[in-house]
Amino acid sequence: MSQGSGPVPHPSCKVILAGTIAKGLLAEIQAGLKELDRKPHLLGILANNDPAARVYADWTEKTCRENEKDSTSENLDPFPIVLPSEIRPDVIVTGKSGFAYTLQEAAKDSVEEVVLAANANPTYDGIIIYYPIFNNRGQDQYIQNIVSLGKDVEGLSHQYIFNMYQNIRFLDEAQMVKSILPCTPLAVIKILEYLHIYNTILPYGNRLFGRTICVVNRSEVVGRPLAALLANDGACVYSVDVTGVQQFTRGEGIRKRKHEVVEKEGWTIENCAPLCDVVITGVPGEAYKFPCHLLKEGAVCINFSSEKNFPPEVKEKASIYVPAIGKVTIVVLLRNLLRIVQNRQAQVTKEQQHSAAQASAVGDSLRVEAIDNHDTVADGRKGETAQNGVAR
């Protein structure tokens, strides 16, 4: 490298922008929307002054209205009941992508009431809450768990989190109602699918078999769920944070169902990063930069942090670099909303089938009973005739 020049990119390094990936996912969503009789309606609840949360809310709105020539934005009160006076007017957005979006701003001490009201309001098909709200994780988790399971587009309620870690992919035994996954981890997975890191020749649940992945973040919201999901799909995952390294695997072979976690005592990122085909970062700090000299030649690098976790030198070794994933996360959010609506329809279909089966069973029972009654009457008449014959 000549003095004063920038990093020399890897000969085949490709920078993939999130918008490119998002367009493909949005096209898939459009196909699903055509089967619905109305636009799914998403409610966003903003109860903080966090700039990142505001950006996320703005991105959600923009995605719903993108390229829409006759989109509407108006101040309305969609709630048919009285809410606290602290709640600010809503912004209603209807977009070409086929989704309606409402932003509801509320004070922190009103957010619980807002969520409970939204749960009961049939206008809204899904609810997203822009965290953090409170200064401690426990209060935010409480809010996550009071969102109705049938409206939780973020997949953060207890049942969805339990299913994710246990590698349970459906909510019912008939496997008609799919479980919802957290948006950001699922966005990373969709990016890996787009990049063909997943082996589509293998069956679902095994498509990362043989892959080694490093995730630099172990937060309960993104990093740990992501490591579990990747391991459940067959990958060997090294989860890295300031406390050390954990290895997430699904055991030997491709048959094991649920991931396992092992502490790698004494390990640091220097031990695991050179082993990895894929490196995924999500450190929420402007000062953090991934040590690119540890990268395996030709590695795939993905950053889900709002900060730039990779320095420009990443292009010297990476074969593929995805610098941000925000737009994919938003589209995955809408995909989750669509799935919730589809789940509701599947549940209705299931109930109708159950009712039809019950009605059929009752009908069969009545027919059998009628036949039995007929046979009983006939047998009685035969006996009566026989008795009469003997008497005569």
C-alpha positions in Angstrom: 0.0 0.0 0.0 1.5 3.3 -1.0 1.9 6.1 1.6 -1.2 8.2 2.0 -3.5 5.8 0.1 -6.6 4.2 1.5 -7.1 0.5 2.3 -6.7 -1.8 -0.7 -10.0 -3.7 -1.1 -10.2 -7.5 -1.4 -10.1 -8.3 -5.1 -13.6 -9.7 -4.9 -15.1 -7.7 -2.0 -18.6 -6.6 -2.6 -20.4 -4.0 -0.6 -24.1 -5.0 -0.3 -26.5 -2.3 0.8 -29.5 -3.2 2.9 -31.9 -1.5 0.5 -31.1 -3.9 -2.2 -31.9 -6.9 0.0 -35.0 -5.2 1.4 -36.5 -4.8 -2.1 -36.5 -8.5 -2.7 -38.2 -9.2 0.6 -40.8 -6.5 0.0 -41.7 -8.1 -3.3 -42.3 -11.4 -1.4 -44.5 -9.5 1.1 -46.5 -7.9 -1.8 -47.5 -11.4 -3.0 -48.9 -12.3 0.5 -50.8 -9.0 0.7 -52.7 -9.8 -2.4 -54.5 -12.6 -0.6 -55.8 -10.2 2.1 -59.0 -8.3 2.0 -57.6 -5.2 3.6 -54.3 -3.5 4.5 -52.7 -4.7 7.8 -52.5 -1.8 10.3 -49.4 -1.4 12.4 -49.4 0.8 15.6 -46.1 2.2 16.7 -45.8 3.4 20.3 -43.1 6.0 21.1 -42.6 6.9 24.8 -39.0 8.2 24.9 -36.7 10.8 23.6 -34.1 8.4 22.2 -32.9 9.7 18.8 -32.4 6.1 17.6 -36.0 5.2 18.5 -37.2 8.2 16.6 -35.2 7.2 13.6 -36.6 3.7 13.7 -40.1 5.1 13.9 -39.4 7.4 10.9 -38.0 4.5 8.9 -41.1 2.4 9.7 -43.3 5.3 8.4 -41.2 5.8 5.3 -41.3 2.1 4.4 -45.0 2.1 4.6 -45.4 5.2 2.4 -42.4 4.8 0.1 -43.2 5.6 -3.5 -46.9 6.2 -2.6 -48.2 9.1 -4.7 -51.5 9.5 -2.8 -50.4 8.5 0.7 -52.2 10.3 3.5 -51.0 11.8 6.7 -53.5 13.2 9.1 -54.1 13.8 12.7 -56.7 11.4 13.9 -57.7 9.6 17.1 -58.1 6.0 16.2 -59.0 4.9 19.7 -62.7 4.6 20.4 -62.0 5.0 24.1 -60.6 7.9 26.1 -56.8 7.8 26.6 -54.6 9.9 28.9 -54.3 13.5 27.9 -50.5 13.2 27.7 -50.8 11.1 24.5 -50.0 13.2 21.5 -52.0 13.1 18.2 -51.4 10.1 15.9 -49.9 10.2 12.4 -51.7 7.9 10.1 -49.8 6.7 7.0 -51.1 4.5 4.3 -48.5 3.3 1.9 -48.1 1.6 -1.5 -46.5 -1.3 0.2 -50.0 -2.2 1.4 -49.7 -1.3 5.1 -51.3 1.3 7.3 -49.2 2.8 10.0 -50.1 4.8 13.1 -47.6 6.5 15.3 -48.8 7.0 18.9 -46.7 9.1 21.2 -47.2 8.8 24.9 -45.7 9.7 28.3 -43.8 6.9 30.1 -46.3 6.6 32.8 -49.1 6.2 30.3 -47.5 3.5 28.0 -49.0 0.6 29.9 -52.5 1.9 29.4 -51.8 2.7 25.7 -50.6 -0.9 25.1 -53.6 -2.5 26.9 -56.0 -0.2 24.9 -54.2 -1.2 21.6 -54.5 -4.9 22.5 -58.3 -4.5 22.7 -58.6 -2.3 19.7 -59.5 -4.3 16.5 -58.3 -1.5 14.3 -54.7 -2.6 14.9 -53.3 -5.9 13.6 -49.8 -5.4 15.1 -48.0 -3.3 17.7 -44.4 -2.2 17.8 -43.0 -0.3 20.8 -39.8 1.7 20.4 -37.4 0.8 23.2 -35.9 1.7 25.6 -38.6 3.4 27.6 -37.4 3.1 31.2 -34.0 3.1 32.8 -34.1 -0.5 33.7 -34.5 -3.6 31.6 -37.1 -5.1 33.9 -39.7 -2.5 33.3 -39.2 -2.7 29.5 -39.6 -6.5 29.7 -42.9 -6.0 31.5 -44.2 -3.9 28.7 -43.0 -6.4 26.2 -44.9 -9.2 27.9 -48.3 -7.3 28.1 -48.4 -6.9 24.3 -51.0 -9.3 23.0 -49.4 -12.5 21.5 -51.7 -12.0 18.4 -50.3 -8.4 17.9 -46.6 -8.8 18.9 -44.8 -8.0 15.6 -41.5 -7.8 17.4 -41.6 -11.3 18.7 -40.5 -10.2 22.2 -43.3 -11.7 24.3 -42.5 -14.6 26.6 -44.1 -17.3 24.4 -42.2 -16.2 21.3 -38.9 -16.0 23.1 -39.4 -19.4 24.6 -40.2 -20.9 21.2 -37.2 -19.3 19.7 -34.7 -20.7 22.2 -36.4 -24.1 22.2 -36.4 -24.1 18.4 -40.2 -24.5 18.3 -41.3 -23.0 15.0 -45.1 -23.2 15.3 -47.7 -22.2 18.0 -49.9 -25.2 17.4 -49.6 -29.0 17.0 -51.2 -28.8 13.5 -48.3 -26.5 12.4 -50.6 -24.0 10.9 -49.7 -21.0 13.1 -46.1 -19.9 12.8 -44.1 -18.4 15.7 -42.8 -14.9 15.3 -39.1 -14.1 15.6 -37.5 -10.9 16.8 -37.0 -8.4 13.9 -33.3 -7.6 14.0 -32.1 -11.2 14.4 -34.4 -12.3 11.7 -33.2 -9.5 9.5 -29.6 -10.8 9.8 -30.9 -14.3 8.9 -32.6 -13.0 5.8 -29.4 -11.2 4.8 -27.5 -14.5 5.2 -30.1 -16.2 3.0 -29.8 -13.5 0.4 -26.0 -14.0 0.4 -26.4 -17.8 0.0 -24.7 -18.5 3.3 -27.7 -20.8 3.9 -27.4 -24.1 2.0 -30.8 -24.5 0.4 -30.1 -28.1 -0.6 -30.4 -29.1 3.0 -33.7 -29.2 4.8 -35.0 -26.4 7.0 -33.2 -26.4 10.3 -29.9 -27.7 8.9 -29.0 -25.1 6.3 -26.1 -23.6 8.2 -24.6 -26.9 9.0 -20.8 -26.6 8.6 -20.7 -22.8 8.9 -18.7 -21.1 11.7 -20.0 -17.6 12.7 -18.9 -14.9 15.1 -21.5 -12.6 16.7 -19.9 -9.6 18.5 -22.8 -8.7 20.8 -24.7 -10.8 23.4 -27.6 -8.5 24.3 -30.9 -10.2 25.3 -32.6 -8.2 22.5 -30.4 -9.1 19.5 -27.1 -10.8 20.1 -28.1 -13.8 22.2 -31.3 -14.6 20.2 -29.3 -14.3 17.0 -26.6 -16.7 18.2 -29.4 -19.2 19.2 -31.2 -18.9 15.9 -28.0 -19.5 13.9 -27.0 -22.5 16.1 -30.5 -23.9 15.8 -30.0 -23.8 12.0 -26.8 -25.9 12.4 -24.0 -23.3 12.6 -21.2 -23.2 15.2 -21.5 -19.8 16.7 -19.0 -17.9 18.8 -20.8 -15.2 20.8 -18.5 -12.5 22.0 -19.0 -9.7 24.5 -16.9 -7.9 27.2 -17.3 -10.9 29.6 -15.8 -13.4 27.2 -16.7 -16.0 24.6 -19.6 -18.5 24.5 -20.0 -21.2 21.9 -23.5 -22.0 20.7 -23.8 -25.3 18.8 -26.5 -27.9 18.2 -24.2 -30.8 19.1 -22.7 -33.3 16.7 -24.4 -34.1 13.4 -27.4 -32.6 11.8 -30.2 -34.3 13.8 -30.0 -32.5 17.1 -32.9 -30.1 17.6 -32.0 -27.5 20.2 -28.8 -25.4 20.7 -26.3 -25.8 23.5 -24.1 -23.1 25.1 -20.5 -23.7 26.4 -18.3 -21.1 28.1 -14.9 -20.9 26.3 -12.8 -20.2 29.3 -9.8 -17.9 28.5 -10.9 -17.3 25.0 -11.1 -13.8 23.4 -12.1 -12.6 20.0 -8.5 -13.3 18.9 -9.2 -17.0 19.4 -12.5 -17.3 17.5 -12.6 -14.6 14.8 -9.9 -16.2 12.6 -12.0 -19.4 12.5 -15.2 -17.8 11.2 -16.7 -17.7 7.8 -19.1 -14.9 8.9 -18.5 -12.1 11.4 -21.5 -10.2 12.6 -21.1 -7.1 14.8 -23.6 -5.0 16.9 -21.6 -3.0 19.3 -23.5 0.2 20.3 -20.4 2.4 20.6 -18.8 4.9 18.2 -15.3 4.1 19.5 -15.5 0.3 18.8 -13.9 -1.0 15.7 -13.5 -4.6 14.9 -9.9 -5.7 14.6 -9.9 -6.6 10.9 -6.5 -8.3 11.0 -8.3 -11.2 12.7 -10.6 -11.8 9.8 -10.4 -15.0 7.9 -9.6 -14.3 4.2 -12.8 -13.9 2.3 -15.1 -13.7 5.3 -18.6 -12.2 5.1 -19.0 -9.2 7.4 -22.3 -7.8 8.6 -22.9 -4.9 10.9 -26.2 -4.4 12.7 -25.1 -1.6 15.0 -26.2 1.9 14.3 -22.5 2.8 14.6 -19.8 1.8 12.1 -18.3 -1.2 13.8 -16.0 -2.1 10.9 -13.2 0.3 9.8 -12.5 0.8 6.1 -9.8 -1.9 6.3 -12.6 -4.5 6.3 -12.6 -4.4 2.5 -9.0 -5.7 2.5 -10.1 -9.1 3.7 -13.8 -9.5 3.4 -15.4 -11.0 0.3 -18.8 -9.4 1.2 -19.5 -6.5 3.5 -22.9 -5.3 4.6 -22.4 -2.0 6.5 -25.9 -1.6 7.9 -29.2 -3.6 8.0 -31.8 -1.0 9.1 -33.9 -1.2 5.9 -34.1 -5.0 6.1 -35.1 -4.8 9.7 -38.1 -2.6 8.8 -39.2 -4.9 6.0 -38.9 -7.9 8.3 -41.1 -6.0 10.8 -43.8 -5.7 8.1 -43.2 -9.4 7.2 -44.0 -10.3 10.8 -47.1 -8.1 10.7 -48.2 -10.0 7.5 -47.5 -13.3 9.2 -49.6 -12.3 12.3 -52.5 -11.5 10.0 -52.0 -14.9 8.2 -51.8 -16.6 11.5 -55.1 -15.1 12.5 -56.6 -16.4 9.2 -55.1 -19.8 9.8 -56.6 -19.9 13.3 -60.0 -19.0 11.9 -59.6 -21.8 9.3 -58.5 -24.2 12.0 -61.6 -23.3 14.1 -63.9 -23.7 11.1 -62.4 -27.1 10.3 -62.8 -28.1 14.0 -66.4 -26.9 14.0 -67.1 -28.8 10.8 -65.5 -31.9 12.2 -67.6 -31.6 15.3 -70.8 -31.1 13.3 -69.9 -34.1 11.2 -69.2 -36.2 14.3 -72.5 -35.1 15.8 -74.3 -36.0 12.5 -72.6 -39.4 12.4 -73.6 -40.0 16.1 -77.2 -39.1 15.4 -77.3 -41.4 12.4 -75.9 -44.2 14.4 -78.3 -43.5 17.2 -81.2 -43.5 14.7 -80.1 -46.8 13.2 -79.7 -48.3 16.7 -83.2 -47.1 17.6 -84.6 -48.5 14.4 -82.9 -51.9 15.1 -84.2 -51.8 18.6 -87.8 -51.2 17.5 -87.5 -53.9 14.8 -86.1 -56.4 17.3 -88.9 -55.6 19.7 -91.5 -56.2 17.0 -89.9 -59.6 16.1 -90.0 -60.6 19.7 -93.6 -59.6 20.1 -94.5 -61.6 17.0 -92.7 -64.6 18.3 -94.4 -64.4 21.7 -97.8 -64.1 20.0 -97.0 -67.2 17.9 -96.2 -69.2 21.0 -99.3 -68.0 22.8 -101.6 -69.1 19.9 
